[in-house]
Amino acid sequence: MMVITLTDAALKKLKNIGINEDNAPRIDADLAGGCGISVKFALIFDEPRRNDTVIEQEGIQLRIDRFTKRYLEEETQIDYTDDQGFLVGESFESSACAIEIE
């Protein structure tokens, strides 16, 4: 089971934004790299997608697509600061490369 926790600051900001169906908050994974992989999570606002997972907390619906869900930890926290905006969970990097030599 996936648990998404909103800090008080993040919840307050989301409630003040004025969310509608075409502008829903989504946790998004941004992948970079070739052999190694770097994953950074962000909270973006866009329209709902058909296969989204929807998690609701205190009237706020957060959407997660299948791709992003694969990389999220089972427990993820979303925070908000005026300087950095929304901060989602832990970003991570993997440098695992397999090279076969025959």
MODELLER restraints for C-alpha pairs under 7 A, 6 or more apart:
rsr = mdl.restraints
at = mdl.atoms
rsr.add(forms.Gaussian(group=physical.xy_distance, feature=features.Distance(at['CA:1:A'], at['CA:74:A']), mean=6.67, stdev=0.5))
rsr.add(forms.Gaussian(group=physical.xy_distance, feature=features.Distance(at['CA:2:A'], at['CA:74:A']), mean=4.65, stdev=0.5))
rsr.add(forms.Gaussian(group=physical.xy_distance, feature=features.Distance(at['CA:2:A'], at['CA:75:A']), mean=6.05, stdev=0.5))
rsr.add(forms.Gaussian(group=physical.xy_distance, feature=features.Distance(at['CA:3:A'], at['CA:74:A']), mean=6.01, stdev=0.5))
rsr.add(forms.Gaussian(group=physical.xy_distance, feature=features.Distance(at['CA:3:A'], at['CA:75:A']), mean=4.73, stdev=0.5))
rsr.add(forms.Gaussian(group=physical.xy_distance, feature=features.Distance(at['CA:3:A'], at['CA:76:A']), mean=6.34, stdev=0.5))
rsr.add(forms.Gaussian(group=physical.xy_distance, feature=features.Distance(at['CA:4:A'], at['CA:75:A']), mean=5.91, stdev=0.5))
rsr.add(forms.Gaussian(group=physical.xy_distance, feature=features.Distance(at['CA:4:A'], at['CA:76:A']), mean=4.94, stdev=0.5))
rsr.add(forms.Gaussian(group=physical.xy_distance, feature=features.Distance(at['CA:4:A'], at['CA:77:A']), mean=5.77, stdev=0.5))
rsr.add(forms.Gaussian(group=physical.xy_distance, feature=features.Distance(at['CA:5:A'], at['CA:76:A']), mean=6.19, stdev=0.5))
rsr.add(forms.Gaussian(group=physical.xy_distance, feature=features.Distance(at['CA:5:A'], at['CA:77:A']), mean=4.62, stdev=0.5))
rsr.add(forms.Gaussian(group=physical.xy_distance, feature=features.Distance(at['CA:5:A'], at['CA:78:A']), mean=6.12, stdev=0.5))
rsr.add(forms.Gaussian(group=physical.xy_distance, feature=features.Distance(at['CA:6:A'], at['CA:77:A']), mean=5.89, stdev=0.5))
rsr.add(forms.Gaussian(group=physical.xy_distance, feature=features.Distance(at['CA:6:A'], at['CA:78:A']), mean=4.93, stdev=0.5))
rsr.add(forms.Gaussian(group=physical.xy_distance, feature=features.Distance(at['CA:6:A'], at['CA:79:A']), mean=6.25, stdev=0.5))
rsr.add(forms.Gaussian(group=physical.xy_distance, feature=features.Distance(at['CA:7:A'], at['CA:78:A']), mean=6.28, stdev=0.5))
rsr.add(forms.Gaussian(group=physical.xy_distance, feature=features.Distance(at['CA:7:A'], at['CA:79:A']), mean=5.26, stdev=0.5))
rsr.add(forms.Gaussian(group=physical.xy_distance, feature=features.Distance(at['CA:9:A'], at['CA:79:A']), mean=6.43, stdev=0.5))
rsr.add(forms.Gaussian(group=physical.xy_distance, feature=features.Distance(at['CA:9:A'], at['CA:80:A']), mean=5.51, stdev=0.5))
rsr.add(forms.Gaussian(group=physical.xy_distance, feature=features.Distance(at['CA:10:A'], at['CA:78:A']), mean=6.52, stdev=0.5))
rsr.add(forms.Gaussian(group=physical.xy_distance, feature=features.Distance(at['CA:10:A'], at['CA:79:A']), mean=4.93, stdev=0.5))
rsr.add(forms.Gaussian(group=physical.xy_distance, feature=features.Distance(at['CA:10:A'], at['CA:80:A']), mean=4.60, stdev=0.5))
rsr.add(forms.Gaussian(group=physical.xy_distance, feature=features.Distance(at['CA:10:A'], at['CA:86:A']), mean=6.97, stdev=0.5))
rsr.add(forms.Gaussian(group=physical.xy_distance, feature=features.Distance(at['CA:21:A'], at['CA:47:A']), mean=6.58, stdev=0.5))
rsr.add(forms.Gaussian(group=physical.xy_distance, feature=features.Distance(at['CA:22:A'], at['CA:46:A']), mean=6.19, stdev=0.5))
rsr.add(forms.Gaussian(group=physical.xy_distance, feature=features.Distance(at['CA:22:A'], at['CA:47:A']), mean=4.40, stdev=0.5))
rsr.add(forms.Gaussian(group=physical.xy_distance, feature=features.Distance(at['CA:22:A'], at['CA:48:A']), mean=6.89, stdev=0.5))
rsr.add(forms.Gaussian(group=physical.xy_distance, feature=features.Distance(at['CA:23:A'], at['CA:45:A']), mean=5.22, stdev=0.5))
rsr.add(forms.Gaussian(group=physical.xy_distance, feature=features.Distance(at['CA:23:A'], at['CA:46:A']), mean=4.68, stdev=0.5))
rsr.add(forms.Gaussian(group=physical.xy_distance, feature=features.Distance(at['CA:23:A'], at['CA:47:A']), mean=5.42, stdev=0.5))
rsr.add(forms.Gaussian(group=physical.xy_distance, feature=features.Distance(at['CA:24:A'], at['CA:45:A']), mean=5.15, stdev=0.5))
rsr.add(forms.Gaussian(group=physical.xy_distance, feature=features.Distance(at['CA:24:A'], at['CA:46:A']), mean=5.37, stdev=0.5))
rsr.add(forms.Gaussian(group=physical.xy_distance, feature=features.Distance(at['CA:24:A'], at['CA:47:A']), mean=5.84, stdev=0.5))
rsr.add(forms.Gaussian(group=physical.xy_distance, feature=features.Distance(at['CA:24:A'], at['CA:48:A']), mean=6.57, stdev=0.5))
rsr.add(forms.Gaussian(group=physical.xy_distance, feature=features.Distance(at['CA:25:A'], at['CA:43:A']), mean=6.42, stdev=0.5))
rsr.add(forms.Gaussian(group=physical.xy_distance, feature=features.Distance(at['CA:25:A'], at['CA:44:A']), mean=5.69, stdev=0.5))
rsr.add(forms.Gaussian(group=physical.xy_distance, feature=features.Distance(at['CA:25:A'], at['CA:45:A']), mean=4.51, stdev=0.5))
rsr.add(forms.Gaussian(group=physical.xy_distance, feature=features.Distance(at['CA:25:A'], at['CA:46:A']), mean=6.69, stdev=0.5))
rsr.add(forms.Gaussian(group=physical.xy_distance, feature=features.Distance(at['CA:25:A'], at['CA:62:A']), mean=5.39, stdev=0.5))
rsr.add(forms.Gaussian(group=physical.xy_distance, feature=features.Distance(at['CA:25:A'], at['CA:63:A']), mean=6.28, stdev=0.5))
rsr.add(forms.Gaussian(group=physical.xy_distance, feature=features.Distance(at['CA:26:A'], at['CA:43:A']), mean=5.54, stdev=0.5))
rsr.add(forms.Gaussian(group=physical.xy_distance, feature=features.Distance(at['CA:26:A'], at['CA:44:A']), mean=5.26, stdev=0.5))
rsr.add(forms.Gaussian(group=physical.xy_distance, feature=features.Distance(at['CA:26:A'], at['CA:45:A']), mean=5.85, stdev=0.5))
rsr.add(forms.Gaussian(group=physical.xy_distance, feature=features.Distance(at['CA:26:A'], at['CA:62:A']), mean=5.56, stdev=0.5))
rsr.add(forms.Gaussian(group=physical.xy_distance, feature=features.Distance(at['CA:26:A'], at['CA:63:A']), mean=4.51, stdev=0.5))
rsr.add(forms.Gaussian(group=physical.xy_distance, feature=features.Distance(at['CA:26:A'], at['CA:64:A']), mean=5.72, stdev=0.5))
rsr.add(forms.Gaussian(group=physical.xy_distance, feature=features.Distance(at['CA:27:A'], at['CA:41:A']), mean=6.74, stdev=0.5))
rsr.add(forms.Gaussian(group=physical.xy_distance, feature=features.Distance(at['CA:27:A'], at['CA:42:A']), mean=5.78, stdev=0.5))
rsr.add(forms.Gaussian(group=physical.xy_distance, feature=features.Distance(at['CA:27:A'], at['CA:43:A']), mean=4.72, stdev=0.5))
rsr.add(forms.Gaussian(group=physical.xy_distance, feature=features.Distance(at['CA:27:A'], at['CA:44:A']), mean=6.43, stdev=0.5))
rsr.add(forms.Gaussian(group=physical.xy_distance, feature=features.Distance(at['CA:27:A'], at['CA:63:A']), mean=6.35, stdev=0.5))
rsr.add(forms.Gaussian(group=physical.xy_distance, feature=features.Distance(at['CA:27:A'], at['CA:64:A']), mean=5.44, stdev=0.5))
rsr.add(forms.Gaussian(group=physical.xy_distance, feature=features.Distance(at['CA:28:A'], at['CA:41:A']), mean=5.57, stdev=0.5))
rsr.add(forms.Gaussian(group=physical.xy_distance, feature=features.Distance(at['CA:28:A'], at['CA:42:A']), mean=5.28, stdev=0.5))
rsr.add(forms.Gaussian(group=physical.xy_distance, feature=features.Distance(at['CA:28:A'], at['CA:43:A']), mean=6.12, stdev=0.5))
rsr.add(forms.Gaussian(group=physical.xy_distance, feature=features.Distance(at['CA:28:A'], at['CA:44:A']), mean=6.68, stdev=0.5))
rsr.add(forms.Gaussian(group=physical.xy_distance, feature=features.Distance(at['CA:28:A'], at['CA:68:A']), mean=5.86, stdev=0.5))
rsr.add(forms.Gaussian(group=physical.xy_distance, feature=features.Distance(at['CA:29:A'], at['CA:39:A']), mean=6.31, stdev=0.5))
rsr.add(forms.Gaussian(group=physical.xy_distance, feature=features.Distance(at['CA:29:A'], at['CA:40:A']), mean=5.73, stdev=0.5))
rsr.add(forms.Gaussian(group=physical.xy_distance, feature=features.Distance(at['CA:29:A'], at['CA:41:A']), mean=4.63, stdev=0.5))
rsr.add(forms.Gaussian(group=physical.xy_distance, feature=features.Distance(at['CA:29:A'], at['CA:42:A']), mean=6.59, stdev=0.5))
rsr.add(forms.Gaussian(group=physical.xy_distance, feature=features.Distance(at['CA:29:A'], at['CA:68:A']), mean=5.06, stdev=0.5))
rsr.add(forms.Gaussian(group=physical.xy_distance, feature=features.Distance(at['CA:30:A'], at['CA:39:A']), mean=5.58, stdev=0.5))
rsr.add(forms.Gaussian(group=physical.xy_distance, feature=features.Distance(at['CA:30:A'], at['CA:40:A']), mean=5.18, stdev=0.5))
rsr.add(forms.Gaussian(group=physical.xy_distance, feature=features.Distance(at['CA:30:A'], at['CA:41:A']), mean=6.22, stdev=0.5))
rsr.add(forms.Gaussian(group=physical.xy_distance, feature=features.Distance(at['CA:31:A'], at['CA:37:A']), mean=6.73, stdev=0.5))
rsr.add(forms.Gaussian(group=physical.xy_distance, feature=features.Distance(at['CA:31:A'], at['CA:38:A']), mean=5.59, stdev=0.5))
rsr.add(forms.Gaussian(group=physical.xy_distance, feature=features.Distance(at['CA:31:A'], at['CA:39:A']), mean=4.64, stdev=0.5))
rsr.add(forms.Gaussian(group=physical.xy_distance, feature=features.Distance(at['CA:31:A'], at['CA:40:A']), mean=6.63, stdev=0.5))
rsr.add(forms.Gaussian(group=physical.xy_distance, feature=features.Distance(at['CA:32:A'], at['CA:38:A']), mean=5.16, stdev=0.5))
rsr.add(forms.Gaussian(group=physical.xy_distance, feature=features.Distance(at['CA:32:A'], at['CA:39:A']), mean=6.62, stdev=0.5))
rsr.add(forms.Gaussian(group=physical.xy_distance, feature=features.Distance(at['CA:35:A'], at['CA:95:A']), mean=6.78, stdev=0.5))
rsr.add(forms.Gaussian(group=physical.xy_distance, feature=features.Distance(at['CA:35:A'], at['CA:96:A']), mean=6.90, stdev=0.5))
rsr.add(forms.Gaussian(group=physical.xy_distance, feature=features.Distance(at['CA:35:A'], at['CA:97:A']), mean=5.42, stdev=0.5))
rsr.add(forms.Gaussian(group=physical.xy_distance, feature=features.Distance(at['CA:36:A'], at['CA:94:A']), mean=5.24, stdev=0.5))
rsr.add(forms.Gaussian(group=physical.xy_distance, feature=features.Distance(at['CA:36:A'], at['CA:95:A']), mean=3.94, stdev=0.5))
rsr.add(forms.Gaussian(group=physical.xy_distance, feature=features.Distance(at['CA:36:A'], at['CA:96:A']), mean=5.68, stdev=0.5))
rsr.add(forms.Gaussian(group=physical.xy_distance, feature=features.Distance(at['CA:36:A'], at['CA:97:A']), mean=6.47, stdev=0.5))
rsr.add(forms.Gaussian(group=physical.xy_distance, feature=features.Distance(at['CA:37:A'], at['CA:93:A']), mean=5.51, stdev=0.5))
rsr.add(forms.Gaussian(group=physical.xy_distance, feature=features.Distance(at['CA:37:A'], at['CA:94:A']), mean=5.06, stdev=0.5))
rsr.add(forms.Gaussian(group=physical.xy_distance, feature=features.Distance(at['CA:37:A'], at['CA:95:A']), mean=6.34, stdev=0.5))
rsr.add(forms.Gaussian(group=physical.xy_distance, feature=features.Distance(at['CA:38:A'], at['CA:92:A']), mean=5.85, stdev=0.5))
rsr.add(forms.Gaussian(group=physical.xy_distance, feature=features.Distance(at['CA:38:A'], at['CA:93:A']), mean=4.24, stdev=0.5))
rsr.add(forms.Gaussian(group=physical.xy_distance, feature=features.Distance(at['CA:38:A'], at['CA:94:A']), mean=6.40, stdev=0.5))
rsr.add(forms.Gaussian(group=physical.xy_distance, feature=features.Distance(at['CA:39:A'], at['CA:91:A']), mean=5.55, stdev=0.5))
rsr.add(forms.Gaussian(group=physical.xy_distance, feature=features.Distance(at['CA:39:A'], at['CA:92:A']), mean=5.42, stdev=0.5))
rsr.add(forms.Gaussian(group=physical.xy_distance, feature=features.Distance(at['CA:39:A'], at['CA:93:A']), mean=6.26, stdev=0.5))
rsr.add(forms.Gaussian(group=physical.xy_distance, feature=features.Distance(at['CA:40:A'], at['CA:91:A']), mean=4.64, stdev=0.5))
rsr.add(forms.Gaussian(group=physical.xy_distance, feature=features.Distance(at['CA:40:A'], at['CA:92:A']), mean=6.86, stdev=0.5))
rsr.add(forms.Gaussian(group=physical.xy_distance, feature=features.Distance(at['CA:41:A'], at['CA:88:A']), mean=5.61, stdev=0.5))
rsr.add(forms.Gaussian(group=physical.xy_distance, feature=features.Distance(at['CA:41:A'], at['CA:89:A']), mean=6.95, stdev=0.5))
rsr.add(forms.Gaussian(group=physical.xy_distance, feature=features.Distance(at['CA:41:A'], at['CA:91:A']), mean=6.22, stdev=0.5))
rsr.add(forms.Gaussian(group=physical.xy_distance, feature=features.Distance(at['CA:42:A'], at['CA:87:A']), mean=6.69, stdev=0.5))
rsr.add(forms.Gaussian(group=physical.xy_distance, feature=features.Distance(at['CA:42:A'], at['CA:88:A']), mean=5.68, stdev=0.5))
rsr.add(forms.Gaussian(group=physical.xy_distance, feature=features.Distance(at['CA:43:A'], at['CA:86:A']), mean=6.23, stdev=0.5))
rsr.add(forms.Gaussian(group=physical.xy_distance, feature=features.Distance(at['CA:43:A'], at['CA:88:A']), mean=6.76, stdev=0.5))
rsr.add(forms.Gaussian(group=physical.xy_distance, feature=features.Distance(at['CA:51:A'], at['CA:65:A']), mean=6.61, stdev=0.5))
rsr.add(forms.Gaussian(group=physical.xy_distance, feature=features.Distance(at['CA:52:A'], at['CA:63:A']), mean=5.87, stdev=0.5))
rsr.add(forms.Gaussian(group=physical.xy_distance, feature=features.Distance(at['CA:52:A'], at['CA:64:A']), mean=5.42, stdev=0.5))
rsr.add(forms.Gaussian(group=physical.xy_distance, feature=features.Distance(at['CA:52:A'], at['CA:65:A']), mean=4.68, stdev=0.5))
rsr.add(forms.Gaussian(group=physical.xy_distance, feature=features.Distance(at['CA:52:A'], at['CA:66:A']), mean=6.85, stdev=0.5))
rsr.add(forms.Gaussian(group=physical.xy_distance, feature=features.Distance(at['CA:53:A'], at['CA:63:A']), mean=5.66, stdev=0.5))
rsr.add(forms.Gaussian(group=physical.xy_distance, feature=features.Distance(at['CA:53:A'], at['CA:64:A']), mean=5.15, stdev=0.5))
rsr.add(forms.Gaussian(group=physical.xy_distance, feature=features.Distance(at['CA:53:A'], at['CA:65:A']), mean=6.23, stdev=0.5))
rsr.add(forms.Gaussian(group=physical.xy_distance, feature=features.Distance(at['CA:54:A'], at['CA:61:A']), mean=6.21, stdev=0.5))
rsr.add(forms.Gaussian(group=physical.xy_distance, feature=features.Distance(at['CA:54:A'], at['CA:62:A']), mean=5.65, stdev=0.5))
rsr.add(forms.Gaussian(group=physical.xy_distance, feature=features.Distance(at['CA:54:A'], at['CA:63:A']), mean=4.70, stdev=0.5))
rsr.add(forms.Gaussian(group=physical.xy_distance, feature=features.Distance(at['CA:54:A'], at['CA:64:A']), mean=6.54, stdev=0.5))
rsr.add(forms.Gaussian(group=physical.xy_distance, feature=features.Distance(at['CA:55:A'], at['CA:61:A']), mean=5.64, stdev=0.5))
rsr.add(forms.Gaussian(group=physical.xy_distance, feature=features.Distance(at['CA:55:A'], at['CA:62:A']), mean=5.24, stdev=0.5))
rsr.add(forms.Gaussian(group=physical.xy_distance, feature=features.Distance(at['CA:55:A'], at['CA:63:A']), mean=6.51, stdev=0.5))
rsr.add(forms.Gaussian(group=physical.xy_distance, feature=features.Distance(at['CA:56:A'], at['CA:62:A']), mean=6.15, stdev=0.5))
rsr.add(forms.Gaussian(group=physical.xy_distance, feature=features.Distance(at['CA:76:A'], at['CA:89:A']), mean=5.00, stdev=0.5))
rsr.add(forms.Gaussian(group=physical.xy_distance, feature=features.Distance(at['CA:77:A'], at['CA:88:A']), mean=6.11, stdev=0.5))
rsr.add(forms.Gaussian(group=physical.xy_distance, feature=features.Distance(at['CA:77:A'], at['CA:89:A']), mean=5.14, stdev=0.5))
rsr.add(forms.Gaussian(group=physical.xy_distance, feature=features.Distance(at['CA:78:A'], at['CA:86:A']), mean=6.76, stdev=0.5))
rsr.add(forms.Gaussian(group=physical.xy_distance, feature=features.Distance(at['CA:78:A'], at['CA:87:A']), mean=5.59, stdev=0.5))
rsr.add(forms.Gaussian(group=physical.xy_distance, feature=features.Distance(at['CA:78:A'], at['CA:88:A']), mean=4.60, stdev=0.5))
rsr.add(forms.Gaussian(group=physical.xy_distance, feature=features.Distance(at['CA:78:A'], at['CA:89:A']), mean=6.20, stdev=0.5))
rsr.add(forms.Gaussian(group=physical.xy_distance, feature=features.Distance(at['CA:79:A'], at['CA:86:A']), mean=5.68, stdev=0.5))
rsr.add(forms.Gaussian(group=physical.xy_distance, feature=features.Distance(at['CA:79:A'], at['CA:87:A']), mean=5.08, stdev=0.5))
rsr.add(forms.Gaussian(group=physical.xy_distance, feature=features.Distance(at['CA:79:A'], at['CA:88:A']), mean=6.61, stdev=0.5))
rsr.add(forms.Gaussian(group=physical.xy_distance, feature=features.Distance(at['CA:80:A'], at['CA:86:A']), mean=4.37, stdev=0.5))
rsr.add(forms.Gaussian(group=physical.xy_distance, feature=features.Distance(at['CA:80:A'], at['CA:87:A']), mean=5.91, stdev=0.5))
